[in-house]
């Protein structure tokens, strides 16, 4: 994982969201190959092995998804470099092509399919609950089992910056801060309303 991703990660435990402390052991340029992430609030330690941050409880997602990279690039509507795009579950299979279609945007692969390879624009994490900080992603895309779980979808929506988009190949999640832009064929795209708190 890239060292800068640390600022976009949270401890997934049930406590107030807080930063994580990175203790790198082995680096390859800006990539952390071996090390640990520590939560100062609860003391939890997350091991980074082979560049993958393993928060525990994560499982490889199925490889198949109807979402291809060109469709994802269109749905997220991102322009210009910088920031992170979260790809949850089977959606991570599009990472290689997306890196070409969205130059300069880093990709976070959460519980990707087995055999998914990292490249110079991707970081990989495994977790039983989303470890992405609130308002830390330029967009999020979900497919597979994560997209079918309302808790995962809710956490992914939290992670999206206001004004940006959540793409889900799964059941609809109703939230007052999500404006549905498109729905059909088991897929929906929503824009997170700017400056509107959840529950408003």
Helices and strands as residue ranges (DSSP letters): G 3-8, E 20-28, E 31-39, E 45-49, E 52-54, H 69-76, E 84-89, G 90-94, H 95-101, E 106-110, E 122-126, E 137-143, G 145-148, H 150-159, E 160-168, E 178-184, E 187-192
